Amino acid sequence: MLKTVCLLIICSLVLTACESIGYYSQAVSGHWDIWRQRQSIETLIADDSTEADLKTRLLYLQAVREFAATDLLLPDNNSYRYYSDVGRQFVVWNVFAADEFAVTPKQWCFPVAGCVSYKGYFSRQDAVDYAARLETEGYDTHVGGVVAYSTLGWFDDPVLSTFIWQDEMRLAGLVFHELAHQKLYFPGDTSLNESFAMAVEIAGVARWSGSSSSTRADSTKYQQIHADFVATMLNGRQQLARLYQAEISVAVMKRRKQEIIRHMIDVDYLSFKQRWNGVNSYDTWLGLPDMPDLNNAKLSTISSYYQMLPIFERILSEEGGDLAAFYQRVEKLGTLSTEQRQRLLEFPSQ
């Protein structure tokens, strides 16, 4: 409770010009509602009244949590040693935005976290209302439900009902991902932070699933499919970035933008599905079949998580899979400026 009060006071004192105390109040109260109702996983497992299926999942998570600390060298604290039932599908809804003719996402700046490419709400309606206001200003927007978030070690993040029933490998990966944010976090660089956490997640899942050949094969196939989907979307995003650099009229650019997006859905995505025997797990994300809603803002959610992933995978490979050495290298990478990192990664600024 003391930390919650302190955080509210800090946020109130460091408000930026475009933020209001109302926004920070909903963030603090939303987190407090979740944190105050958490229950010890050990206690729940020992309680005979705990449902058998839930108890099985909690036992699995206990093993995942220990593996994260001992084998992945992730923070050994009380995060994910408690459980909280939030009573809804998502814990937070993030708003993403980008200019109509730009693939670079809009940034919001906050105390502690620095500048990030999303703004989170504990109420879906609040997120939708804010996105609608941004649309009146000419932004592309996307509202995405989130099943987990990290407080970067400021609080003991609990296991949430929003993600506990996910596929076991994805569940393990989520815990590894969120703990990676506690391990290393660089304020003001969403792409660096998310790509690093993705690298830890992927490596962690590969090691966690290593004891079972069938599980390892399933995990590898999922990662291959997901990597192909990401590459397909990022290729289209690069086409849009090149279009936005062109010296053409607004009317022509609007038309070409929609043509590229339509091609991404009707041709590129269809080819992706055919390569993987009709896999349809990404249809919902794309708004298919009825209301496809791909735009600059939604594409930015992929780039933030994957644009810098290759460099982290290469660093881990160069270190022979030694995670301690990997973390040291990444920590040094975080001292570079954005421009220096982009040159190192050979990625365009867009």
Secondary structure, DSSP 4 states (H G I P E B T S, - for coil): -HHHHHHHHHHHHT--TT--HHHHHHHHHHHHHHHHT-EEHHHHHH-TTS-HHHHHHHHHHHHHHHHHHHTS----SSTTSEEE--SSS-SEEEEEEEETT--SBP-EEETTTEEES-EEESSHHHHHHHHHHHHHTTEEEEEEEES----TTSS-PPEETTTTTS-HHHHHHHHHHHHHHHH---TT-HHHHHHHHHHHHHHHHHHHGGG-HHHHHHHHHHHHHHHHHHHHHHHHHHHHHHHHHS---HHHHHHHHHHHHHHIIIIIHHHHHHHTTT--TTTTTTTTTT-----HHHHHHHHHHHTTHHHHHHHHHHTTT-HHHHHHHHHHHTTS-HHHHHHHHT----
